Amino acid sequence: MRRNETAPAHRLMCRCCSEKAAKRRQHEEENASPFKTILEVPAVWRRVLMKMSQNTPDKDEQTSSTKKNISLPISRVRLIMKSSPDVSSINQDALFLTTKATELFVQHLALSSFNNGSGKETNSLSYSDLATTAEETETFHFLTDILPKKILARDYLKSLEQMQEEEGDF
């Protein structure tokens, strides 16, 4: 037998080669980019994607149902995702799921703001309702910098004067 024919059998049986392969796999797993795992869609999420589209896996039908189920522009979401320097390419399934998740998050924020704010009486949703929800609800607290409460200039000037007087007292 030639050396090349025995090499695969040798690698399977040899302790040294199997340990090297295990170390190589462990090194690859440890040094894997976190974005790579995020942007590659596992089989579980593909099933969720299929349930969301509620169609057969034909590409033409899936593409048409995808466009019907999403109200956010996919090209904008792709542009935002590509703005990260760590992302080089984006899987279509990952793009769809990110777009759908963003849409559901915005919908949840709007419904929470509508239910907790003054929108029920007037049947409208205002910026102040969103800002109040971001400030009062722990789930949306990370949005307080993006959705600050609006204050009038005279109120801001009064609070600024009070802060300066307090600092002057010390």
Secondary structure, DSSP 8 states (H G I E B T S, - for coil): --HHHHHHHHHHH-HHHHHHHHHHHHHHHHT--HHHHHHS--HHHHHHHHHHHTS-S-HHHHHHHHHHH--S-HHHHHHHHHTSTT-----HHHHHHHHHHHHHHHHHHHHHHHHHSTHHHHT---HHHHHHHHHH-GGGGGGTTTS-----HHHHHHHHHHHHHHHHH-
